Amino acid sequence: MKAVNKKLGLLAICAGALTLVACGGDSATVPLTLRGVAATGLAIDGGSVVVQCVSGSGTATTLANGSYSVTVQNGQGPCLITVTKGSVVLRSISPQTTSGTAVANVTPFSNAIVNSIVAAKGAGSPAALVTGGSFVPSNSDLTSAVTAVIVQINEALAALPTPIAPLSLTTDLLGQVDYVAATVSSPSSGDLLDKAIDALVQGDGVTLPPALVADINTATDTVVDPTPTGGTGGF
């Protein structure tokens, strides 16, 4: 009788823990999906995507509209996303999360933010943001950096010879869910965020003006923990 009760007790424990681990087996695989749009003001078609997370990694290729999707089994964010096509290399970073879907758009704005966080953290390289322990940014770091950088971008937009509408202060420069980039087949289809990128990138279609990059670095320095140790980014 005692043996039966013991067996029933073990079954009850297993049932209660089913969502976390299979009793007597390996832990369940929890997928983390990274998705977004890669663009320079024009969608990057056929770009190579490499995702490196605090735990887990994956690869993909961008579609004609710049979109990509990578599922990382047992992934743990933040994740560094690097998109390469020819001489173009742009990065973005996703929040700390371990399941579900995280959006990380890859643009000159996201690239500048990544570089500025590297400098603010004294991390030495973008890769250290997901491998360097104390250099890994918190979600609060990312949110604060985005908010500070929007102000700098809006000032740059207002200073253009032909100013364009400022971005909303709620625009997520890293993870805007509905970001739409212009494409070769539809060059005027980009949304306000895409038009801001297009207006501010220099002749190569990728690089932001040095003065804006400096302002982004300074703004990020003031809000990202720890307080900056120096550096200018530019990776």
N, C-alpha and C positions, 0 to 999 in steps of 0.2 A: 504493500500500500504506500509506504514511504517512497519507494522507487517511482511509482506512478505519479505521485504528487510532485516529486522533483522534476520529472520529465515535463509535466504540464507547466510548471513554473518556468522552465527554460523556454518552452514554446511561447509563453506570454511575453518573456523578455525579448525574444526574437521578433515577435509581431510588433512590439512597441518601437523597436529600433530599425524597422524595415526601411524607412526613408533614408537612413544614414548608411547602413552597411548590411550586407546579406550575412545572416548568421552562419558561421563556419566557412565563409568565403571571403573574397576580396572586396574592398570598398567600392561603392558604386561610382561609375564614371559620370562626372558632371561637366557638361560642355559649356564653354564660354564662346559666344560668337561675336566677332568683331566685324563691323561693316561701316561703310561710309562712301564718300565720293572724293576722288583725287582730281584736282584741277589747278590750273595756273591762271584762272579766268576763262580758260578753255579746258574742257574735260580732257584728262590724260587717258587716251585709248591704248590699250595693250601695254600698260606699265607693269613692271614686276613689283609685287607687293610682298614684303617680308614683315611678319609680325613676331616680335619677341616680347614675351610677358615675363613677369616676375617668376612665374612657373608656366612652362609650355611655350610652344611656338607654332607657326604655320606659314604657308605661302599661298599666293593667288595671283591672278592677272586681272587688271582693270578692264571693264567693258567699254563700249563706245561712249557711254554717258559718264564715264569715270568711276562707276560704282565698283565695289569689291565686297567680298564676304569671305571670312576665314573662321572656321570653327576649330577651337583649341580644346582638346579633351583635358579635363582636370586643369583648365587654365586658371591662372590667378593674375589679375591686373594690379597695378597699371601695366599696359602693354605699349611698347614703342612700335609704331608703324612706319616703315620706310618704303617709299615708292620711287622706283628708278625707271627712267626711260631715256636712253641716250645719255646726254650730259646733265639731264635734270634729275636731281636727287632732293626729295622733300620728305619731311617727317611730321608725325603727329603723335599724340599720346592719349590713351584712354584712361578713365578713372579706375580706382581700386574697386574691383568686383570679382566674384568667383563663379557666377552663373548668369544665364540669361543672355541678353544682347547689349553690347556697348557700341556707341557710335563714335567714330573718330575720323573726321574729314581731314584730308591731307592737302594743304594749300600753302602758299607763301606765308599766310598769317599764322597757321599752325606751326610751320617750320620756325618762324621767328620766335614764337612762344616757347617751343622746345629749347631753342638755343638760349633764350633768356633765362629759363629755369635752370639749365645746365650752369650758367654763369652765377646765378643767385645761390645755387646750392654748392658751388665750388666743386661740381661733379667731375669736371675734366673731359667728359664725352657724353653724347646722348645715350649711349648704351648703359652708362652707369645709373641712369634714371630707373632702370628696371633690374639692374644687377648689383647695385652698389650699396644695398642696405640702408644706411642713414641718408643716402642721396635720393631715395625713392620719394617722389612728391605725394603728399596727401591729397585727397579730393578737395580739401579746403585750399590747398596751394593752387590747384588747377583753376578752381572757381575764382579765386582772388586775382590770379594772373590775367584771366580772360577779361574780367571786369575792368581792370586797370588798363589793359591794352586797348580795349574798345575806345576809351577816351582819347588815347593817342592817335588811333586810326581816324576818328571823327575830326580831330584837329587837322590832320593831314588832308582829309577830304575837303574840309572848309578852305584850305589854303591853295587848292588847285586853281589854275587860271580860270577854269569853268567848274566851280564847286558842284558837287553832287550831294544828294540827300544823305544825311548821317545815318549810321546804323543804330537800330534800337539798342538801348543799354542792356536789354535782355538777350541779345543775339549771342549764341554760343559759338565762339570762333573755333572750337574744337569739335563739338558734338551736335551741331545743329541738325536735327532729325530730318527736316524737309529741305535741306540745301540742294539747289538745282544749279548745275553748271551749264554754261553755253557749250554747244558741240559744233563740230565741223558742219554737220548737216543742218543745224539750227543755231547759228551764231548769235542770235538776239534773244535766246531763250533763258539766259541766266537770270537768277533772282537778284535782289538788292545786295546780298553778300557777295555774289559773284561779280557784280558790276563794280563794287568797291575794290575787289582784288584787281580786276582788269584796269581800273583807273590808276592804281598806285604802283603796280609792278613796272619795272623799267624796261628798256628795249629788248632785253633777253626774254621777257615774258615771265620771269621767275623771281628776280631779285627785287627787293623793296629798297627805296631810297635810303642811303646810309643814315641820314638824319632821323628818319622814322625808326630804323632799327635801333639806333642809340636811345631814342625816347622809349621804345618798347623795353629795352634792357633796364633802363633806369626805373621805369614804372614797375616792372616785375620785381626788381631788387627790393623795392619798398614794401612789398606785400607777401613775398614768399618766405617761409620759414625754412632754414635759419636766415638771419640777416646776411646779405651778400658778403662773400669773401673776395670779390673782385672778378675780373674777366670780362670778355666782350662777346662771348658766344661765337657765332659765325661758322658752325661746323657744316 
